[in-house]
């Protein structure tokens, strides 16, 4: 789990170089998730995110450009979720409030 105090001093230019590196997933996590849920290897897991206040849709637009959302002082939870979905080769459902 990433705490806000761990984000102090993060080089924003480095984050923009490879946004996916901000979210670390252990080697084999995608396979472990499939095994835990009983999902065949050929099927992509589906993950849901219930967004709270904020602009998850706007953060998604920045994420598709591999950019951190410049409107937030720290990495948005929705951006972390998008990175996790990509790392796990999953499908996502994002519900906006």
Helices and strands as residue ranges (DSSP letters): G 4-7, H 12-17, G 19-22, H 29-37, E 46-50, H 56-64, H 77-88, E 91-95
